[in-house]
Amino acid sequence: MRIAVIGAGIIGAACALELAERGAEVVIIDRVGVAGETSSRCEGNLLVSDKGPGPEADLAIHSNEQWRSLAARLDEARTGGQPATEFEAKGGVVVAFPGGEAELRRFAATQREIGIRAEELDADRLRATEPNLSPEVALAIHYPDDAQLQPSNTTQALAATAIRRGARLVVAEVTGARTEGGRIAALETTTGRIAADAVVNCAGPWAGELGERLGAPLDIRPRRGVILVTTPMPQRVFHKVYDADYVGAVGSGDAALQTSTVVESTPGGTVLIGSSRERVGFDDHPGVDPVRAIAAKAIRLFPFLADTALLRSYFGFRPYAPDHLPVIGEDPRIGGLFHATGHEGAGIGLAPATAELVAHAVLGAQTTLDPAPFLPSRAGLGVAA
């Protein structure tokens, strides 16, 4: 089966590897190359801590388990130098300031009901776990299963492994599709026509625009996020630490600027500080307001950051779906067209489980996941056959 995967970010690379390993003839098409956009402009979060009960939490728990073996496999295949993924099973700590304790306790209790490990830390354990946290923190929940990886390197490793399994990479822009009898037959690109029995739209924030070119518009919108990077230092942050208001920002549909605090160290000694969310189209001039707001909140969480120099800041666009669920499965309007997008800031963490659902949809591969909540035909997305 000839399958074209459009988009060489982490979702596209994971899907390409899964499909190639199941015997499909795979071509990966991207206009700039592997990890050229969103997957190189994010933090590499593998989170279960920010998911309340529901379909996305089920996807995150399943994917979190998959990442442990997948990252090890990608690292083993790397010859020389650092591991391919820089995977760290560091765990997460979610904190609340005075007034937010009851809501964080309630949220953690609902997570435990679906199997997410969430352990409340008393004052002594919190000081031992994160000694540089602000004394203002009133409550902390430890999530042992949160992890982190280097997203750009990991995407490169996934794509390289897919290519070793027979996939090929084409750097080109998809301009349209040729259909026969209501099914995709080929893609038109800036370098020529590519025949395909199936097409998987993994174009991230550009998936809506691409869907329109293919004859199947999709309501996926870009949501801009800014991240700060400090100069290297001896390690002073030992987990992925964030304020509980991050959960609310993730689930918000507000287009205006929202910021919440996420702080973590990297193997290279820098500290990554996020995060912001705003829907401004593809405006690539974020200005100083997100940086100012993120920095102020981070200093409240870790006061030592007030005296820390910033090395740089960067931003990326995340694929936002209006009902806050990834879009995974066959389009109801055009046979042979599949989508895997809409993960917003969770795409890194959800990539392996997304690839499993894509293999289920395209090839009929077995899965223990329920694909129904993520289908493009679901009510919350407004796509009709």
Buried (B, 14 or more C-beta within 10 A) or exposed (E): EBBBBBBBBBBBBBBBBBBBBBEBBBBBBBBEEBBBBBBBBBBBBBBBBBBBBBBBBBBBBBBBBBBBEBBEEBBEEBEEEEBBBBBBBBBBBBBBBEEBBEBBBEBBEBBEEBEBBBBBBEEEEBEEBBEBBBEEBEBBBBBBBBBBBBBBBBBBBBBBBBBEBEBEBBBBBBEEBEBEEEEBBBBBBEEEEBEBBBBBBBBBBBBBBBBEBBBBBBBBBBBBBBBBBBEEBEEBBBBBBBBBBBBBBBEEEEBEBBBBBBBBBBEEEBBBBBBBBBBBEEEEEBEEEBBEBBBEBBBBBBBBBEEBEBEEBEBBBBBBBEBBBBBBBBBBBBBBBBBBBBBBBBBBBBBBBBBBBBBBBBBEBEBEBEBEBBBBBBEEBEBEE
